Amino acid sequence: MKKNAPKNFEDALAQLEIITESMQNNDLPLEESLASYQRGQELVKYCQAKLAEVEQKLLVLDQAN
């Protein structure tokens, strides 16, 4: 991930919640909305990657049992 990578999955979710709330409340001008959308996309990709890592680890643990 690029600059400003979240500390962890929970941090990414918290950032996504803030972005979503701001966009739903129309609190942002158009340019900031676009930047927020792009940041949201980065955060979603980060979360998807973390979830995929955890899923893979669970599969390995399940196979070991």
C-alpha positions as CSV (number, residue, x, y, z in Angstrom):
1,M,0.0,0.0,0.0
2,K,1.1,3.5,-0.6
3,K,1.7,6.3,1.9
4,N,-0.5,6.6,4.9
5,A,-1.0,2.8,5.2
6,P,-3.3,1.9,8.0
7,K,-1.7,0.5,11.2
8,N,-4.0,-2.6,11.0
9,F,-7.3,-3.9,9.8
10,E,-9.3,-2.1,12.5
11,D,-7.6,1.2,11.7
12,A,-8.5,0.8,8.0
13,L,-12.1,0.0,8.9
14,A,-12.3,3.1,11.2
15,Q,-10.9,5.3,8.4
16,L,-13.5,3.8,6.0
17,E,-16.3,4.6,8.4
18,I,-15.2,8.2,8.7
19,I,-15.0,8.5,4.9
20,T,-18.3,6.9,4.4
21,E,-20.0,9.1,6.9
22,S,-18.5,12.3,5.4
23,M,-19.6,11.3,1.9
24,Q,-23.1,10.3,3.0
25,N,-23.6,13.7,4.8
26,N,-22.4,15.6,1.8
27,D,-19.8,17.3,4.0
28,L,-17.1,17.4,1.4
29,P,-16.7,19.5,-1.8
30,L,-16.4,17.6,-5.0
31,E,-12.6,17.5,-5.2
32,E,-12.4,16.2,-1.6
33,S,-15.1,13.7,-2.3
34,L,-13.1,12.3,-5.2
35,A,-9.9,12.1,-3.0
36,S,-11.9,10.5,-0.3
37,Y,-13.3,7.9,-2.7
38,Q,-9.9,7.1,-4.0
39,R,-8.6,6.7,-0.4
40,G,-11.6,4.5,0.4
41,Q,-10.7,2.3,-2.6
42,E,-7.1,1.9,-1.2
43,L,-8.5,1.1,2.2
44,V,-10.9,-1.5,0.8
45,K,-8.0,-3.2,-1.1
46,Y,-6.0,-3.2,2.1
47,C,-8.8,-4.8,4.0
48,Q,-9.4,-7.4,1.3
49,A,-5.8,-8.3,1.3
50,K,-5.7,-8.7,5.1
51,L,-8.9,-10.8,5.1
52,A,-7.4,-13.0,2.3
53,E,-4.2,-13.5,4.5
54,V,-6.3,-14.6,7.5
55,E,-8.5,-16.9,5.3
56,Q,-5.3,-18.6,4.0
57,K,-4.0,-19.0,7.5
58,L,-7.3,-20.5,8.7
59,L,-7.2,-23.0,5.7
60,V,-3.7,-24.0,6.7
61,L,-4.7,-24.5,10.3
62,D,-7.8,-26.5,9.3
63,Q,-5.7,-28.8,7.1
64,A,-3.3,-29.4,10.0
65,N,-6.1,-30.8,12.1
